[in-house]
Amino acid sequence: MTGLEKIVKQIEDDATVAANAVIADAKAKAEEILNSAKIEAEKKYTDIIEKSNEDLKSNLNRSESAANLQEKKLILNAKLDIISNIINKAKDTLINLPDNEYFNVIVNIIKKYALDQNGQIVFSAIDKKRLPGDFEEKVLKALSEKSGANLTVSEKTCNIDGGIILVYGDVEVNCSFEALFSAAKETLQDKVCEVLFD
């Protein structure tokens, strides 16, 4: 081998060594980049899974809260319906009492709501027809404790389902069962609720 051939061979060997070193370095760097990318991908995958689980848990909690709220609303509405039905039945029972009991209730209403002045008692047409003969006498007796209170049965009638209207000139005291039950609605609801649901 000539000197020139030796030099060329040396250059080729050096170039091969250098090329192999560059390739090995490039492979190592590629491996490092690949490993780094895998670690980053695994981290992102874990983050996505955790975020998805958190979102799912949050959505489940919101759905559960909404379902619980809906259930409470349905139960409350059912309770209010039951209470309303009981109050309506009580009002109907009152309207359909036998005459003697019914007009005793009316006398008690008059005793409670009568003003200390002259006035008239206005009934529905149905109640006026079934008015007992001694009714005004019972009213006078009931009002004997109220100074100045004097009520007579009006010739007029009114359009109510039960109860009375007390008229004092231009002033009317609505003692119809509808008005009395409406005024006492919250108290009645509370009492019925205590009996039924406590």
C-alpha positions in Angstrom: 0.0 0.0 0.0 1.4 3.3 -1.0 1.7 6.3 1.2 -1.2 8.0 -0.6 -3.4 4.9 -0.2 -2.5 4.8 3.5 -3.5 8.5 3.9 -6.8 7.9 2.1 -7.4 4.8 4.2 -6.7 6.8 7.3 -9.1 9.5 6.2 -11.8 7.0 5.4 -11.3 5.2 8.7 -11.5 8.6 10.6 -14.5 9.6 8.5 -16.2 6.2 9.4 -15.4 6.7 13.1 -16.7 10.3 13.0 -19.8 9.2 11.1 -20.4 6.4 13.5 -20.0 8.8 16.4 -22.5 11.3 14.8 -25.0 8.5 14.1 -24.6 7.2 17.7 -25.0 10.7 19.0 -28.1 11.3 16.8 -29.6 7.9 17.9 -29.0 8.8 21.5 -30.6 12.2 21.0 -33.5 10.7 19.1 -34.0 8.1 21.9 -33.9 10.9 24.5 -36.4 13.0 22.5 -38.6 9.9 22.1 -38.4 9.1 25.8 -39.2 12.7 26.7 -42.1 12.7 24.3 -43.4 9.4 25.9 -43.2 10.9 29.4 -44.9 14.1 28.2 -47.6 12.1 26.5 -48.2 9.9 29.6 -48.4 13.0 31.7 -50.9 14.6 29.4 -52.9 11.4 29.2 -52.9 11.2 33.1 -54.0 14.9 33.3 -56.8 14.3 30.7 -58.0 11.2 32.6 -57.9 13.1 35.9 -59.7 16.1 34.4 -62.3 13.8 32.8 -62.8 12.1 36.2 -63.2 15.4 38.0 -65.6 16.7 35.3 -67.6 13.4 35.5 -67.7 13.6 39.3 -68.8 17.2 39.2 -71.5 16.5 36.6 -72.7 13.5 38.7 -72.8 15.7 41.8 -74.8 18.4 40.0 -77.1 15.8 38.5 -77.6 14.3 42.0 -78.3 17.7 43.5 -80.8 18.5 40.8 -82.5 15.2 41.2 -82.7 15.7 45.0 -84.1 19.2 44.5 -86.7 17.8 42.1 -87.6 15.1 44.5 -88.1 17.6 47.3 -90.2 19.8 45.0 -92.4 16.8 44.1 -92.8 15.8 47.8 -93.6 19.4 48.8 -96.2 19.7 46.0 -97.8 16.4 47.0 -97.9 17.6 50.6 -99.5 20.9 49.5 -102.1 19.0 47.4 -102.9 16.8 50.4 -103.2 19.8 52.7 -105.3 21.7 50.2 -107.7 18.7 49.8 -108.1 18.3 53.5 -108.8 22.0 53.9 -111.4 21.9 51.1 -113.0 18.8 52.6 -113.2 20.6 56.0 -114.9 23.5 54.2 -117.3 21.2 52.4 -118.1 19.4 55.7 -118.9 22.7 57.3 -121.1 23.8 54.5 -123.0 20.4 54.6 -123.6 20.4 58.4 -127.1 19.7 59.6 -129.1 23.0 59.9 -128.9 23.2 63.7 -125.1 22.7 63.8 -124.5 24.9 60.8 -126.3 27.9 62.3 -124.6 27.4 65.6 -121.3 27.8 63.7 -122.8 31.0 62.1 -123.7 32.4 65.6 -120.1 31.7 66.8 -118.8 33.6 63.7 -121.1 36.5 64.4 -120.0 36.6 68.0 -116.3 36.7 66.9 -116.6 39.2 64.0 -119.5 41.5 64.9 -118.7 45.2 65.4 -120.1 47.2 68.3 -122.8 48.9 66.1 -126.0 48.3 64.2 -125.7 46.1 61.1 -127.2 43.4 59.0 -126.4 39.7 58.3 -126.5 38.7 54.7 -126.8 35.0 53.8 -126.7 33.1 50.6 -130.2 32.4 49.1 -129.9 28.7 50.1 -128.9 29.5 53.7 -131.6 32.1 54.0 -134.3 29.6 53.1 -133.1 27.1 55.7 -132.7 29.8 58.5 -134.2 28.5 61.8 -137.0 30.5 63.4 -135.0 31.3 66.6 -131.9 32.4 64.8 -132.2 36.2 65.6 -132.9 35.3 69.2 -129.7 33.3 69.3 -127.8 36.2 67.7 -129.1 38.7 70.3 -128.0 36.4 73.1 -124.6 35.9 71.5 -124.1 39.7 71.2 -125.3 40.5 74.7 -121.7 40.8 75.8 -120.8 43.3 73.0 -122.0 46.8 73.9 -123.8 48.5 71.0 -123.7 45.4 68.8 -127.0 44.8 67.1 -127.5 42.7 64.0 -130.6 41.7 62.0 -131.1 39.4 59.1 -131.0 41.3 55.8 -133.7 40.8 53.1 -130.9 40.7 50.5 -128.9 37.7 49.7 -125.3 37.3 48.4 -123.5 34.9 46.2 -121.4 32.8 48.6 -121.1 29.1 49.2 -121.5 29.3 53.0 -121.0 31.7 55.9 -122.2 35.3 56.0 -121.5 38.9 55.1 -121.9 41.4 57.9 -122.9 44.8 56.5 -122.5 48.1 58.5 -123.6 50.8 56.0 -120.8 51.0 53.4 -118.5 48.6 55.4 -118.7 44.9 54.8 -117.1 42.2 56.9 -116.7 39.1 54.7 -117.3 36.1 56.9 -118.0 33.7 54.1 -116.3 30.3 54.6 -114.2 31.0 51.5 -112.9 34.2 53.0 -112.4 32.8 56.5 -110.5 29.7 55.2 -108.5 31.9 52.9 -107.5 34.2 55.8 -106.5 31.3 57.9 -104.9 29.3 55.1 -101.3 29.5 56.4 -102.3 28.6 59.9 -104.5 25.8 58.7 -101.7 24.5 56.4 -99.3 24.5 59.4 -101.7 22.6 61.6 -102.6 20.0 59.0 -98.9 19.7 58.2 -98.0 19.1 61.8 -100.7 16.4 62.1 -99.8 14.6 58.8 -96.1 15.0 58.4 -94.4 15.4 61.8 
